[in-house]
């Protein structure tokens, strides 16, 4: 269990690092657009991302593990 958590955190950091390394201008543009959103809009986006992540992990665990 703990190894899965560490692996997941590592993968998140890899993906974040790739974004910062390869598309810093796009990230800066996204950050400037975030200033115009309300807290509620950001919260909804975060919850949608959370739900998508949980669904993806569930699908991987149920259907992709042999």
C-alpha atoms as one frame of an Amber mdcrd trajectory, in Angstrom:
protein
   0.000   0.000   0.000   2.679   2.505   1.013   4.695   1.653  -2.076   1.687
   2.539  -4.251   1.342   5.911  -2.522   5.025   6.684  -2.974   4.835   5.580
  -6.628   1.787   7.796  -7.230   3.472  10.833  -5.675   6.568  10.160  -7.743
   4.532   9.991 -10.956   2.770  13.249 -10.118   6.142  14.925  -9.600   7.436
  13.527 -12.903   4.426  14.879 -14.790   4.640  18.252 -13.037   8.350  18.434
 -13.774   7.779  17.656 -17.438   5.233  20.452 -17.702   7.535  22.990 -16.065
  10.459  21.858 -18.211   8.738  21.752 -21.604   5.880  24.279 -21.515   6.699
  26.981 -18.941   4.999  29.698 -21.006   1.751  27.749 -21.119   1.854  27.229
 -17.342   2.463  30.943 -16.800  -0.515  31.709 -19.070  -2.723  29.268 -17.150
  -1.659  30.809 -13.833  -2.625  34.276 -15.042  -6.049  32.965 -16.100  -6.577
  31.417 -12.655  -6.607  34.901 -11.119  -9.874  35.616 -12.929 -11.684  32.562
 -11.569 -13.613  32.561  -8.328 -12.681  30.239  -5.467 -15.821  28.222  -6.180
 -14.866  27.718  -9.837 -11.375  26.578  -8.872 -12.868  24.264  -6.249 -15.196
  22.666  -8.833 -12.290  22.166 -11.259 -10.253  20.586  -8.460 -13.077  18.255
  -7.462 -13.589  17.226 -11.093  -9.871  16.455 -11.411 -10.012  14.515  -8.146
 -12.999  12.467  -9.351 -11.319  11.776 -12.706  -8.166  10.632 -10.920 -10.063
   8.332  -8.570 -11.987   6.875 -11.529  -8.778   6.319 -13.480  -7.121   4.567
 -10.535 -10.213   2.407 -10.014 -10.352   1.442 -13.704  -6.645   0.575 -13.670
  -6.992  -1.521 -10.511 -10.126  -3.394 -11.639  -9.574  -3.878 -15.349  -5.816
  -3.716 -15.925  -4.501  -5.886 -13.113  -4.256  -9.542 -13.942
